[in-house]
Amino acid sequence: MAALSISRAWDDTRACLRRDGRLYATVALALFVVPGVIAELVTPAAPAGQLPTPGYWTGLSMLALLISLIGQLAVCRLALGPAISVGQAIRHGVRRAPAYVAAAIIWILPFLLLFALLAARVGANPQTMSAGVALAMLALLVAFVAVAVRLILASPIATAEPLGPLGILKRSWSLTRGRWLKLFGCLLLFVIALLIAMFAVSAIIGLLATLLLGEIEPLSVGALLLSLATQIVGAIVTTLLMIMLARIYAQLVGTGQGAYASVPQAP
């Protein structure tokens, strides 16, 4: 079993950014920030605890999600090497996106359905939630996190290996065996960093926008600035995570010497 060093993966990540920071920034801006801002601005407001009424915004949000998944694959491709252009990385991401998306649907959809069934039991009044339902939802959340960590390498695997959806999931499950705690710790740090950064940026930009432009309303300049700021923060964290996962994958398959060790590329 190959040793896993999170610190070495982080060192590789920094080396990747020093060498090709502009390439990663271009991918993040085009495939994370812009689609995310558009989707956020067109999503209508809804009462707390409820989803907006489905409409044209639903299709735009799904498209933005698909573009962001292609962006994840493009970032992994840049991080795995050999060095290519942004356009080539994006085209590679488009080619591998169907298998990557299908793999995500295969394991995420059952959890979504179970969560939906439990939510339906609760109904519109949260006070009706029984202890049994609450415990079931907690257990389901724990199971989701446990499985998510085992499948965390799906993005670099989909990028580097010409596998189908099931092959991607099996490969990630195999590579992460015995390494759950390290990978969970890595993922947890990124989630905490994202939440803290999002909260800080939202508070600061929201306050400044309100003071300078007045109350933030949907499709207003203030809403645009706030959305842009939060999407940039999310894009930075997502890009760093994808590079880290790519370098972790490179370690585990035995090609992790140096920041741009080459691995077999999908056709």
Secondary structure, 3 states (H helix, E strand, C coil): CCCCCHHHHHHHHHHHHHHHHHHHHHHHHHHHHHHHHHHHHHCCCCCCCCCCCCCHHHHHHHHHHHHHHHHHHHHHHHHHCCCCCHHHHHHHHHHHHHHHHHHHHHHHHHHHHHHHHHHHHHCCCHHHCCHHHHHHHHHHHHHHHHHHHHCCCHHHHHHHCCCCHHHHHHHHHHHCCCCHHHHHHHHHHHHHHHHHHHHHHHHHHHHHHHHHHCCCCCCCHHHHHHHHHHHHHHHHHHHHHHHHHHHHHHHHCCCCCCCCCCCCCCC
